Amino acid sequence: MVELEKSRKTSAPAPSSLLEMMLTQEVNPCFIEYNLDSQINNTTAEFLIDCLQKASLKPGSEVIIHLNSPGGRTKDTLKIIEEMNFAKEKGVIITTIAEKNASSAAAFILAAG
């Protein structure tokens, strides 16, 4: 019985550093839900891009974007769509939902989802 307890204790070596411990743990996917209820501008684009980048770090994550927007700046819309396409390549599931209004630039984000 003593030999059995010794073998259990020595069978799995303890991680030598915090980094090693983090690398051996499983990465769990995340779930992000974002409500875009205003015009698409630099602030909303940067926030949504940040959410998409965080989800890209964990394949299998899901991002749901609720749209109620009259549209906005073309440059910021293109940045969002580019980041959405990159996140999809990394295995992120992106769902876009038009709540009430998805006009102009918001319609392109809806179609890209």
Phi, psi and chi 1 to 4 in degrees:
 res  aa     phi    psi   chi1   chi2   chi3   chi4
   1 MET       -  -36.8 -175.9 -178.4 -109.7      -
   2 VAL   -65.9  -39.1  174.2      -      -      -
   3 GLU   -64.5  -37.5  -69.5  176.8   18.9      -
   4 LEU   -64.3  -42.7 -179.3   60.8      -      -
   5 GLU   -65.1  -37.9  -71.9  177.4   14.5      -
   6 LYS   -65.5  -39.8  -75.0 -178.3 -177.2  178.1
   7 SER   -68.9  -32.7   66.3      -      -      -
   8 ARG   -66.1  -40.5  -76.0 -175.2 -171.4  164.6
   9 LYS   -70.0  -31.5  -70.4 -179.7 -176.6  177.1
  10 THR   -99.6   -2.1   58.9      -      -      -
  11 SER   -71.2  -36.6   61.4      -      -      -
  12 ALA  -116.5  112.8      -      -      -      -
  13 PRO   -68.8  144.3   22.8  -29.5      -      -
  14 ALA   -74.2  144.8      -      -      -      -
  15 PRO   -62.5  139.7   10.0  -13.9      -      -
  16 SER   -83.8  -18.4   60.7      -      -      -
  17 SER  -145.8  165.2   68.5      -      -      -
  18 LEU   -64.3  -38.7  179.4   61.5      -      -
  19 LEU   -62.0  -44.2  178.0   62.4      -      -
  20 GLU   -62.4  -39.0 -174.9  179.9  -33.8      -
  21 MET   -65.2  -40.7 -175.1  173.8   71.4      -
  22 MET   -67.3  -36.4  -70.6  172.3   61.4      -
  23 LEU   -71.9  -26.8  -68.6  175.0      -      -
  24 THR   -85.6  -15.4   57.8      -      -      -
  25 GLN   -78.6  152.1  -69.4  179.4   -9.0      -
  26 GLU   -74.0  141.4 -132.9  176.5  -89.6      -
  27 VAL   -91.8  119.6  177.6      -      -      -
  28 ASN   -90.9  139.7  -63.9  -35.1      -      -
  29 PRO   -68.2  159.2   17.1  -22.8      -      -
  30 CYS  -117.7  168.1   65.9      -      -      -
  31 PHE  -128.7  122.2  176.8   81.4      -      -
  32 ILE  -125.1  130.7  -61.0  171.8      -      -
  33 GLU  -121.5  128.5 -168.5  164.4    1.0      -
  34 TYR  -129.0  129.8 -179.2   72.3      -      -
  35 ASN  -102.8  115.1  -67.9  -41.7      -      -
  36 LEU   -99.2   93.2 -178.1   56.9      -      -
  37 ASP  -107.9   20.9  -71.1  -23.3      -      -
  38 SER  -142.8 -175.2   63.4      -      -      -
  39 GLN   -66.7  152.2  -75.5 -170.0  -16.6      -
  40 ILE   -83.4  115.5  -60.2  164.9      -      -
  41 ASN  -137.4 -171.2   55.3   33.4      -      -
  42 ASN   -61.1  -41.1 -170.6   39.4      -      -
  43 THR   -66.1  -50.0  -54.6      -      -      -
  44 THR   -65.9  -36.7   55.3      -      -      -
  45 ALA   -65.0  -45.5      -      -      -      -
  46 GLU   -63.3  -39.0  -70.4  -59.0  -42.1      -
  47 PHE   -66.1  -45.6 -173.8   79.2      -      -
  48 LEU   -66.5  -39.1 -176.3   53.6      -      -
  49 ILE   -62.7  -39.6  -71.3  169.0      -      -
  50 ASP   -62.3  -42.5 -173.7   49.0      -      -
  51 CYS   -61.2  -43.7  -69.6      -      -      -
  52 LEU   -66.4  -37.9  -69.1  165.7      -      -
  53 GLN   -66.5  -39.5  -71.9  173.1  -15.0      -
  54 LYS   -64.9  -39.9  -72.9  179.0 -177.7  176.7
  55 ALA   -67.7  -31.4      -      -      -      -
  56 SER   -65.1  -22.6  -63.3      -      -      -
  57 LEU   -72.5  -18.0  -62.3  174.2      -      -
  58 LYS  -125.7   96.1  -61.6  179.5  179.1 -177.5
  59 PRO   -56.8  142.3  -22.6   32.1      -      -
  60 GLY    92.7   -1.5      -      -      -      -
  61 SER   -70.6  159.3  -62.7      -      -      -
  62 GLU  -125.4  134.9 -175.8  172.3    0.3      -
  63 VAL  -123.2  125.4  176.2      -      -      -
  64 ILE  -113.5  126.0  -62.2  176.4      -      -
  65 ILE  -114.8  115.2  -55.5  168.4      -      -
  66 HIS   -91.8  123.4  -65.2  -89.1      -      -
  67 LEU  -106.8  128.7  -66.0  165.0      -      -
  68 ASN  -145.3   71.9 -177.3   17.4      -      -
  69 SER  -134.9  140.9  172.9      -      -      -
  70 PRO   -79.8    0.5   29.7  -34.1      -      -
  71 GLY   115.8 -153.8      -      -      -      -
  72 GLY   162.9 -153.5      -      -      -      -
  73 ARG   -72.9  135.0  -65.3 -177.9   53.8 -163.3
  74 THR   -64.2  -43.0  -55.4      -      -      -
  75 LYS   -59.9  -44.2 -178.4  178.5  178.1 -178.3
  76 ASP   -70.4  -35.2  -63.4  -42.8      -      -
  77 THR   -63.3  -43.2  -57.5      -      -      -
  78 LEU   -65.0  -35.8  -68.1  174.5      -      -
  79 LYS   -62.9  -43.3  -76.6 -172.8 -151.6  175.5
  80 ILE   -63.0  -46.8  -68.2  169.9      -      -
  81 ILE   -63.8  -40.0  -67.6  171.7      -      -
  82 GLU   -61.3  -43.6 -178.3  179.9   -5.1      -
  83 GLU   -69.1  -34.0 -167.2   62.5   40.8      -
  84 MET   -63.1  -44.1  -72.5  171.4   70.1      -
  85 ASN   -64.4  -40.0  -69.7  -27.4      -      -
  86 PHE   -63.7  -43.4  178.2   75.4      -      -
  87 ALA   -63.7  -38.2      -      -      -      -
  88 LYS   -63.0  -39.2  -74.8 -179.8 -173.8  178.6
  89 GLU   -62.3  -29.9  -69.9  174.3    4.1      -
  90 LYS   -84.5   -0.2  -66.1  -72.2 -173.7  178.2
  91 GLY    97.3   15.1      -      -      -      -
  92 VAL   -85.2  137.4  176.0      -      -      -
  93 ILE   -93.1  120.6  -58.9  162.9      -      -
  94 ILE  -116.4  126.5  -61.2  175.1      -      -
  95 THR  -120.8  131.0  -54.2      -      -      -
  96 THR  -115.5  137.1   52.6      -      -      -
  97 ILE  -129.9  128.2  -59.1  167.8      -      -
  98 ALA   -89.2  112.0      -      -      -      -
  99 GLU   -73.9  -63.4  -66.6  -70.3  -32.7      -
 100 LYS  -126.0  -48.9  -64.4  177.4 -173.9  173.8
 101 ASN  -137.5  124.6 -176.9   17.7      -      -
 102 ALA  -135.1   76.2      -      -      -      -
 103 SER   -97.7  159.0  -58.8      -      -      -
 104 SER    52.7 -118.5 -172.4      -      -      -
 105 ALA   -63.8  -32.7      -      -      -      -
 106 ALA   -64.7  -29.3      -      -      -      -
 107 ALA   -66.7  -34.9      -      -      -      -
 108 PHE   -68.5  -38.1  -72.0  101.7      -      -
 109 ILE   -66.7  -40.1  -68.1  174.1      -      -
 110 LEU   -59.7  -43.8  178.8   66.8      -      -
 111 ALA   -69.3  -30.8      -      -      -      -
 112 ALA   -75.7  -18.9      -      -      -      -
 113 GLY   -75.6      -      -      -      -      -
